[in-house]
Amino acid sequence: MKKIDLKQFVRDYIEAWSTANAGERKQLIGKLYAESADFYANEPGDDAMERHGQEEIFANITQVNERLVVNNGLLTECIGYSINHNTLKISWLMKTPNGDVAMRGMNFLLLDASGKIAKDYIFIG
């Protein structure tokens, strides 16, 4: 796998989910995700879902961003990450503007040979 700047990669990943700027989000998704990337979620209270390709992933992240960041003011904070060969685990919290934890979770990422996300699995709770 191509060597990546891990700290910057994680910052960009968190920002892709956090920014209210759709143009910046689209640019970050193009930078982070392979064109044929897959995203998998099975959030408590929701049906399991899959998104395939950068466009579907962009649409999903935009919907989540509007619901949680724009409409509810939640802020995402990375609380840790670790890499093992071509897999990366990112742990995070979403906080209210006054600092209360509203949600916690982690994403398990499978990176391709170029260092982009091939598969993204989200775990909430």
Backbone torsions as a table, in degrees:
resi	resn	phi	psi	omega
1	MET	NA	141.0	176.7
2	LYS	-61.0	137.7	178.8
3	LYS	-69.3	133.7	179.1
4	ILE	-119.0	156.2	171.5
5	ASP	-78.9	95.0	-170.8
6	LEU	-59.4	-45.4	-178.8
7	LYS	-60.3	-43.9	179.5
8	GLN	-68.9	-38.9	178.4
9	PHE	-58.4	-46.9	-179.4
10	VAL	-65.3	-43.4	176.7
11	ARG	-57.0	-47.3	-179.5
12	ASP	-63.4	-39.1	179.8
13	TYR	-62.3	-49.2	179.0
14	ILE	-62.1	-40.2	-179.5
15	GLU	-66.6	-35.4	178.3
16	ALA	-59.1	-35.7	179.2
17	TRP	-84.4	-18.2	-170.9
18	SER	-101.6	-31.5	-172.4
19	THR	-70.0	138.9	174.7
20	ALA	-84.9	-6.2	-178.7
21	ASN	-87.5	109.1	-176.0
22	ALA	-62.6	-36.8	178.6
23	GLY	-63.9	-43.2	177.5
24	GLU	-65.5	-41.5	179.6
25	ARG	-60.5	-45.5	-179.7
26	LYS	-61.9	-42.8	179.4
27	GLN	-63.2	-43.3	179.8
28	LEU	-65.8	-40.6	178.5
29	ILE	-62.5	-41.7	176.5
30	GLY	-62.9	-33.8	179.4
31	LYS	-74.7	-36.8	-172.0
32	LEU	-91.7	-40.1	-170.7
33	TYR	-100.7	139.6	170.0
34	ALA	-64.7	152.5	-179.1
35	GLU	-57.0	-34.7	-177.5
36	SER	-101.0	23.6	-177.4
37	ALA	-61.3	155.8	176.7
38	ASP	-121.9	142.5	177.6
39	PHE	-124.1	133.1	-177.8
40	TYR	-127.3	131.5	177.9
41	ALA	-135.6	146.9	174.6
42	ASN	-146.7	70.9	-174.5
43	GLU	-78.9	146.5	178.1
44	PRO	-55.2	130.8	178.4
45	GLY	85.2	-7.8	179.1
46	ASP	-117.5	157.5	174.1
47	ASP	-72.2	150.6	174.8
48	ALA	-60.8	142.6	178.8
49	MET	-142.9	158.7	178.1
50	GLU	-131.8	145.6	172.4
51	ARG	-130.0	139.2	-174.9
52	HIS	-126.1	127.9	178.2
53	GLY	88.1	158.0	-176.3
54	GLN	-59.3	-38.6	-177.4
55	GLU	-65.4	-44.7	178.8
56	GLU	-67.6	-37.8	178.3
57	ILE	-66.4	-42.2	176.2
58	PHE	-58.5	-47.1	-179.5
59	ALA	-61.4	-40.8	179.3
60	ASN	-66.0	-48.1	-179.3
61	ILE	-62.7	-38.5	178.2
62	THR	-61.9	-44.3	179.5
63	GLN	-62.9	-44.3	178.8
64	VAL	-63.8	-43.7	-179.5
65	ASN	-60.8	-45.6	-179.5
66	GLU	-63.2	-41.0	-177.8
67	ARG	-70.5	-44.9	-171.7
68	LEU	-98.0	-38.8	-176.4
69	VAL	-89.0	-57.9	-175.9
70	VAL	-67.1	-51.6	-174.4
71	ASN	-79.6	-26.6	-176.2
72	ASN	-118.6	-2.1	175.3
73	GLY	68.3	19.9	-179.5
74	LEU	-73.4	145.3	-179.5
75	LEU	-116.9	132.7	-179.0
76	THR	-96.2	134.7	-179.9
77	GLU	-130.6	126.8	174.4
78	CYS	-73.6	131.1	179.1
79	ILE	-114.2	4.3	176.2
80	GLY	160.6	156.3	176.4
81	TYR	-156.0	155.4	175.1
82	SER	-153.6	149.0	-178.6
83	ILE	-118.6	144.4	175.7
84	ASN	-140.3	104.3	-175.4
85	HIS	55.4	-113.6	-177.3
86	ASN	-105.1	25.4	175.7
87	THR	-122.0	144.3	-178.2
88	LEU	-134.9	131.9	176.5
89	LYS	-111.6	126.9	177.6
90	ILE	-120.7	121.0	177.6
91	SER	-102.1	143.0	-173.8
92	TRP	-150.3	163.3	173.2
93	LEU	-126.2	148.7	166.9
94	MET	-112.9	127.3	-176.6
95	LYS	-118.9	150.6	172.1
96	THR	-72.5	164.6	178.5
97	PRO	-57.1	-26.2	178.5
98	ASN	-89.3	5.0	172.9
99	GLY	97.9	-3.2	178.0
100	ASP	-71.8	140.6	178.7
101	VAL	-78.1	120.5	179.4
102	ALA	-97.7	-27.3	-175.9
103	MET	-161.1	148.7	173.6
104	ARG	-137.9	153.2	179.7
105	GLY	-173.9	-171.0	176.7
106	MET	-151.8	154.2	174.6
107	ASN	-118.5	135.3	176.4
108	PHE	-108.1	117.6	-174.1
109	LEU	-112.9	134.3	172.0
110	LEU	-103.7	120.2	-176.9
111	LEU	-97.6	144.9	178.3
112	ASP	-86.0	-176.8	-176.1
113	ALA	-62.5	-25.6	179.7
114	SER	-87.4	-2.3	179.8
115	GLY	89.0	9.7	177.1
116	LYS	-95.9	160.6	-179.4
117	ILE	-72.6	122.1	174.7
118	ALA	-95.9	-38.2	179.5
119	LYS	-139.2	137.5	-179.2
120	ASP	-130.8	116.2	179.3
121	TYR	-113.2	124.1	179.4
122	ILE	-103.5	139.2	177.5
123	PHE	-125.9	122.3	-179.3
124	ILE	-106.4	135.9	175.0
125	GLY	119.4	NA	NA
